[in-house]
Amino acid sequence: MLRYAVIFFIVALIAGALGFGGVAGAAAGIAKIVFYIFLVLLLVSLVSNLLKKA
């Protein structure tokens, strides 16, 4: 699951670079959504990892 979070993070960075650079205005909104998805997946991964070790 952590791998998916990293993939979402990379996609968010690419979409953010394209959107905030003026290439595509809609990519900025997509980048924000994908970034929040990354944060949620990261938190879920960290919590599940901590629960597995306990």
DRENPA-3360 file (N, C-alpha, C; in nm, 2 decimals, always signed):
BEGIN
1 = MLRYAVIF = +0.08/-0.12/+0.00/+0.00/+0.00/+0.00/+0.09/+0.12/+0.00 ~ +0.20/+0.12/+0.06/+0.29/+0.23/+0.06/+0.34/+0.26/-0.08 ~ +0.35/+0.16/-0.16/+0.39/+0.18/-0.30/+0.29/+0.26/-0.37 ~ +0.16/+0.24/-0.35/+0.06/+0.32/-0.41/+0.06/+0.46/-0.37 ~ +0.09/+0.48/-0.24/+0.10/+0.62/-0.19/+0.22/+0.69/-0.25 ~ +0.33/+0.63/-0.28/+0.44/+0.69/-0.34/+0.41/+0.72/-0.49 ~ +0.34/+0.63/-0.56/+0.29/+0.65/-0.69/+0.20/+0.77/-0.70 ~ +0.10/+0.78/-0.61/+0.02/+0.90/-0.61/+0.09/+1.03/-0.58;
9 = FIVALIAG = +0.19/+1.02/-0.50/+0.28/+1.14/-0.47/+0.35/+1.18/-0.59 ~ +0.41/+1.09/-0.67/+0.48/+1.13/-0.79/+0.39/+1.19/-0.89 ~ +0.27/+1.13/-0.91/+0.17/+1.18/-1.00/+0.13/+1.32/-0.96 ~ +0.11/+1.34/-0.83/+0.07/+1.47/-0.78/+0.18/+1.58/-0.81 ~ +0.30/+1.54/-0.79/+0.41/+1.63/-0.82/+0.42/+1.67/-0.97 ~ +0.40/+1.57/-1.06/+0.40/+1.60/-1.20/+0.28/+1.68/-1.24 ~ +0.16/+1.65/-1.19/+0.05/+1.73/-1.22/+0.06/+1.87/-1.17 ~ +0.12/+1.88/-1.05/+0.14/+2.01/-0.99/+0.23/+2.10/-1.07;
17 = ALGFGGVA = +0.34/+2.03/-1.12/+0.44/+2.11/-1.20/+0.38/+2.16/-1.33 ~ +0.29/+2.07/-1.39/+0.23/+2.11/-1.51/+0.12/+2.22/-1.49 ~ +0.05/+2.20/-1.38/-0.06/+2.29/-1.36/-0.02/+2.43/-1.31 ~ +0.08/+2.43/-1.22/+0.12/+2.55/-1.16/+0.21/+2.63/-1.25 ~ +0.27/+2.56/-1.35/+0.35/+2.62/-1.45/+0.27/+2.69/-1.56 ~ +0.14/+2.68/-1.56/+0.06/+2.74/-1.66/+0.03/+2.65/-1.78 ~ +0.08/+2.53/-1.78/+0.06/+2.44/-1.90/-0.09/+2.39/-1.90 ~ -0.14/+2.35/-1.79/-0.28/+2.31/-1.79/-0.35/+2.35/-1.66;
25 = GAAAGIAK = -0.45/+2.43/-1.67/-0.51/+2.49/-1.55/-0.59/+2.38/-1.47 ~ -0.64/+2.28/-1.54/-0.72/+2.18/-1.47/-0.62/+2.08/-1.39 ~ -0.50/+2.07/-1.43/-0.40/+1.99/-1.36/-0.37/+2.03/-1.22 ~ -0.39/+2.16/-1.19/-0.37/+2.21/-1.06/-0.47/+2.15/-0.96 ~ -0.60/+2.15/-1.00/-0.70/+2.09/-0.92/-0.68/+1.94/-0.90 ~ -0.64/+1.88/-1.01/-0.62/+1.73/-1.00/-0.50/+1.71/-0.91 ~ -0.40/+1.79/-0.91/-0.28/+1.77/-0.83/-0.32/+1.79/-0.68 ~ -0.41/+1.88/-0.65/-0.45/+1.89/-0.51/-0.53/+1.77/-0.46;
33 = IVFYIFLV = -0.61/+1.72/-0.55/-0.69/+1.60/-0.51/-0.60/+1.48/-0.49 ~ -0.50/+1.46/-0.58/-0.41/+1.35/-0.58/-0.32/+1.36/-0.46 ~ -0.28/+1.48/-0.42/-0.20/+1.50/-0.31/-0.27/+1.46/-0.18 ~ -0.39/+1.50/-0.17/-0.47/+1.46/-0.05/-0.49/+1.31/-0.04 ~ -0.51/+1.25/-0.16/-0.52/+1.10/-0.16/-0.39/+1.04/-0.11 ~ -0.28/+1.10/-0.15/-0.14/+1.05/-0.11/-0.13/+1.06/+0.04 ~ -0.18/+1.17/+0.10/-0.17/+1.19/+0.24/-0.25/+1.09/+0.32 ~ -0.37/+1.06/+0.27/-0.46/+0.96/+0.33/-0.39/+0.83/+0.33;
41 = LLLVSLVS = -0.34/+0.79/+0.21/-0.28/+0.66/+0.19/-0.16/+0.64/+0.28 ~ -0.08/+0.75/+0.29/+0.04/+0.75/+0.37/+0.00/+0.73/+0.52 ~ -0.10/+0.80/+0.57/-0.14/+0.78/+0.71/-0.20/+0.64/+0.73 ~ -0.27/+0.59/+0.64/-0.32/+0.45/+0.65/-0.21/+0.35/+0.65 ~ -0.11/+0.37/+0.57/+0.01/+0.28/+0.56/+0.08/+0.28/+0.70 ~ +0.10/+0.40/+0.75/+0.18/+0.42/+0.87/+0.10/+0.35/+0.99 ~ -0.02/+0.38/+1.00/-0.10/+0.32/+1.11/-0.11/+0.16/+1.09 ~ -0.13/+0.11/+0.97/-0.13/-0.03/+0.96/+0.00/-0.09/+0.99;
49 = NLLKKA = +0.11/-0.02/+0.95/+0.24/-0.07/+0.98/+0.27/-0.08/+1.13 ~ +0.22/+0.03/+1.20/+0.24/+0.03/+1.35/+0.16/-0.08/+1.42 ~ +0.04/-0.11/+1.36/-0.04/-0.21/+1.42/+0.01/-0.35/+1.40 ~ +0.08/-0.37/+1.29/+0.14/-0.50/+1.26/+0.25/-0.53/+1.35 ~ +0.33/-0.42/+1.39/+0.45/-0.44/+1.48/+0.40/-0.46/+1.62 ~ +0.29/-0.42/+1.66/+0.24/-0.43/+1.80/+0.20/-0.57/+1.84;
% end
